[in-house]
Amino acid sequence: MSILEFSKKIVIFFILFFLSQNALADGPLKKIVLKSKFPIIVIEDKKGNPFTLKFNNYPNQNRYVINFWATWCLPCKKELPDLNLLSLKLQKYKINVITVSIDKKNIKDQLLFLKNNGASRLSSFFDKKMDLYKALKLRGIPTTILVDKSGFIVSKHEGVLKWGEDKIVKNILNLIN
């Protein structure tokens, strides 16, 4: 490899590194311009029973932070304790933090994984067929969406965040109210 090729790779590395650092800058969650209703899709609860997240049917109820994850996703594992902390910080605002796994492993193993990785207090659901994931047109994990009182998706974030940080909590409150 020539010095010129090596220099180009170094420059590209630093540009990508700089851009990834900016992704964690203030205000990382952005409001969706064209809000859409949360789809009514059957997934599974922690006992493996069919369950439907019907936000649209209960106007003026709680708001939700919904995180899509899987056990094989290292970035997902990294943010689980932060989601747990976020849940504690948001409960006084009647905002629920829930997880939806797209993993194909059995549910007991996934619940144990959550417990062992600092996310034991989160409500957990399972989308093994990825029907909800596909209906939301998600592109990767971790992805987190915010759902308002009326069942509208108001924000979507792809990637890891330090969810428990005060600036993120304020950002969520501004978007979801």
C-alpha positions, 0 to 999 in steps of 0.5 A, a space after each residue: 500500500 502506498 503512502 497516499 493510499 494509507 493517508 486517504 484511509 487515515 483521513 477517512 477514518 478521522 472523518 467517520 470518527 468525527 461524524 460518529 461523535 457528532 451523532 451523540 451531540 445535543 438534541 440527537 432525537 429529532 421530531 418526525 415531520 409526517 407523524 404516523 400511527 403506531 401499527 396494530 400488529 400481534 407480537 408476543 408477551 414475556 409468556 409467549 402469548 399473543 399481544 398487541 400494542 394498541 396505542 391507537 385505541 387508548 387516546 390520552 394514555 401513557 406515552 412510550 419509548 420503544 427500543 428494538 434490540 436482539 441478544 446478538 447485537 453488541 450495541 443493543 447490549 451496551 445501551 440496555 442499562 441506560 434504557 433501564 435508567 431512562 425508565 426510572 427517570 421517566 416513570 414520574 411523567 407516565 412515559 413507559 420504556 419498553 423493549 421489543 426483541 427481534 431475536 429468534 431465541 426462546 423468550 426465557 433466554 432473552 429475559 435472562 439476557 435482559 436481567 444479566 445486562 441491567 435491563 430487568 425493570 423494562 417491559 419486554 415484548 418479542 417480535 420473532 417474525 419481525 412483523 412489527 419491525 417490518 411494518 415500522 420500516 426499521 433498517 437496523 438495531 438498536 432503533 428506538 421510537 417515541 410514541 405520543 399519547 394519541 399513538 403517533 410515532 413522533 421520533 425515531 433514532 437509529 443507533 446507541 444513545 446514553 439514554 439516561 443522560 439528563 439532556 436526552 430525558 429533556 429531549 424526550 419530554 420536549 418531543 413526546 408532550 
